[in-house]
């Protein structure tokens, strides 16, 4: 299957990055509701930056990390999107779920400091999508 290129003003691109965020101290705080809220916030951030969130899933067994597959616009940096996503989701999740998170975090934390970003070139996008979809499945 041929990869499709997105058209922009002066370029045609296929820039897909697999990103992983890990919770601070790897505390098992991700549940279905928080996963849903994080994904919705990330979709909105992507749309505002001409990017597209192709796939997203938290590991609901370990409950400590989430995978995102993002199709980037050529003029948007990975670090800018990641910083925005981590800042917005951390602030909103801590505000909305303060009581739930209180036993885990005594300071305004949610995400671990760093992140993982891997270009989609090493494996087919379908393989990456299947990997993300399988997160949290015990098989």
C-alpha positions in Angstrom: 0.0 0.0 0.0 1.4 3.3 -1.1 1.7 6.1 1.5 -0.4 9.1 0.9 1.1 12.5 0.9 -0.6 15.6 2.4 -0.4 18.7 0.3 0.6 22.0 1.8 1.4 25.4 0.2 4.9 24.5 -1.0 5.3 20.8 -0.1 3.8 17.4 -0.1 4.6 15.4 3.0 4.1 12.3 5.0 5.6 12.9 8.4 4.2 10.5 10.9 5.6 10.3 14.4 4.8 7.7 17.1 5.0 9.5 20.5 4.8 8.0 24.0 4.1 9.9 27.2 4.7 8.2 30.6 3.1 9.2 33.9 5.3 10.8 36.6 7.0 8.0 38.6 5.1 5.5 36.4 2.1 5.7 38.7 -0.8 3.7 37.4 -3.3 6.5 37.1 -4.6 6.2 33.5 -8.1 4.9 33.3 -10.7 4.9 30.5 -12.1 8.3 31.4 -8.7 10.0 31.6 -7.6 8.2 28.4 -10.6 9.6 26.6 -10.1 13.1 27.9 -6.4 13.1 27.0 -7.1 11.8 23.5 -9.8 14.5 22.9 -7.5 17.3 24.1 -4.7 15.9 21.9 -7.0 15.8 18.8 -7.9 19.5 19.4 -4.3 20.5 19.7 -3.4 18.6 16.5 -6.3 20.3 14.6 -5.2 23.7 15.7 -1.7 23.0 14.4 -2.7 21.4 11.1 -1.7 18.0 12.4 -3.8 14.8 12.6 -4.0 12.4 15.4 -4.2 9.1 13.5 -4.2 6.7 16.5 -4.1 6.9 20.3 -4.4 4.4 23.1 -3.3 4.2 26.7 -2.0 1.0 28.2 -4.9 0.3 30.5 -3.2 -2.7 32.1 -0.1 -0.9 33.3 -2.0 2.4 33.3 1.2 4.4 33.1 1.7 5.4 29.5 -0.1 6.5 26.3 0.8 6.1 22.7 0.0 8.7 20.0 0.5 8.4 16.2 0.5 11.9 14.7 0.7 13.0 11.1 2.7 16.3 11.3 2.5 19.4 9.1 6.0 20.2 7.7 6.4 23.5 9.6 5.4 22.1 13.0 8.1 20.8 15.3 7.6 17.6 17.4 8.9 19.4 20.5 6.3 22.2 20.2 3.4 19.8 19.8 4.6 17.5 22.6 5.2 20.5 25.0 1.7 21.8 24.3 0.1 18.4 24.7 1.8 17.6 27.9 1.2 21.0 29.4 -2.5 21.2 28.5 -3.4 17.6 29.3 -1.5 17.7 32.6 -3.2 20.9 33.7 -6.7 19.8 32.7 -6.4 16.2 34.1 -5.1 17.5 37.4 -7.9 20.0 37.6 -10.7 17.6 36.6 -9.4 14.6 38.6 -7.8 16.2 41.6 -9.3 13.9 44.2 -8.4 10.7 42.2 -4.8 11.9 41.7 -4.3 13.1 45.3 -2.8 9.8 46.6 -0.3 9.7 43.8 0.9 13.3 43.3 1.4 15.8 46.1 2.8 18.4 43.7 1.4 19.6 40.3 2.8 16.6 38.4 1.2 14.3 35.9 3.7 13.4 33.1 7.3 12.2 33.4 9.7 14.9 32.2 10.7 13.4 28.8 8.9 11.6 26.0 9.7 9.1 23.2 9.3 10.1 19.6 9.9 7.7 16.7 9.4 8.3 13.0 7.1 5.9 11.3 9.7 5.0 8.7 11.0 1.8 10.4 7.7 -0.1 10.3 4.7 0.3 8.2 2.1 2.6 9.6 -0.4 -0.2 9.8 2.0 -2.2 12.0 2.4 0.9 14.3 -1.4 1.3 14.4 -1.9 -2.3 15.4 0.7 -2.0 18.1 -1.0 1.1 19.5 -4.4 -0.6 19.4 -3.1 -3.6 21.2 -1.9 -1.5 24.2 -3.4 -2.7 27.4 -4.6 -6.0 26.0 -3.3 -8.9 28.1 -2.9 -11.4 25.2 
